[in-house]
Amino acid sequence: MPSNNKDPIKDLRDKLRAFFGFSDQKNKTALPGKNRLSIWYLVLAIFFISYLYQSMSLPKTETIAYSQFKQYVDQGLVS
């Protein structure tokens, strides 16, 4: 079995850092990478949009006691 000098944990760590936009650019002579949108901006945008959707689209409801509901029915306020 040939020995591999690369550390698999280090490789995995480097791949995860590159995926999430935190990669270290060790080779200074290489061309800089493309500017790309970080995945964290996408996650933050999804949470923000879902919060806005929930706050604007759901009707406001008020919970009342059953005895108060019966009073409203007796008064003719509920049909």
N, C-alpha and C positions, 0 to 999 in steps of 0.2 A: 504494500500500500504506500503510495508516494506521500511524502510529508508536505503539507501546505503551510507555508510560513505566515499566511494571512490569518488574522484573528477573526473568527466568524462573528463574535460579539461586536467588534469594532466595525466590521462591514455592515452589520444590521443597524448599528447606531448611525453610521454615516448615511445609509439609505433613508432612514427615518428623518434625519436632519435635513437632507436634501428634499424630501417629500414635503415637509412642513415649512420649507423656506429658510432654514437655519444652517445651511451648509457652510463649512469653512472653505475658503478658497485658498488652498495651500500652494498651488502652482501659480506663482506670480507672473510667469511668462505666458501663460495660457490666456486666450481671449476671455473677456468677462462674459458671464452667462446673460441670457436674455432677461430683461426685467419681466417679471410675471406677477400675477395677482396671487397673493398669499391665500392659502386655504382658510386662514383665520378670518380674513375679511368676508369670505363667502359665508362661513358659519355665523359670524356676527350679523350679517345682512339678513340671513334667514330668520334668526331669532328676532331681530328688530321688525321685520315685515310681519311675522306671525303675531307679535305683540300688538302691532297697530291693527291688524285684522281683527283680533279678538276684542280690542277695546272699542273699535268703531262699529262692528257688525252685530254684536250681541245686544239684544234688547235688555234694558235695565229692569230687573224684577225685584219685587219687595215681598218678603215673607211675612205673613200675618198669622195670628193665632186663629184657630178654628172658631172660637167663640166670636171673634170680631167678624169673621166671614159670615157667620150666621146672622149677626146684627146687620151687616150690609144687605143680606138677602131679605131680611124682614123690612128694611127701609126701602127696598126696591132699587138699590144702587147696583146690584149685580143681576144680570139677566141670564 
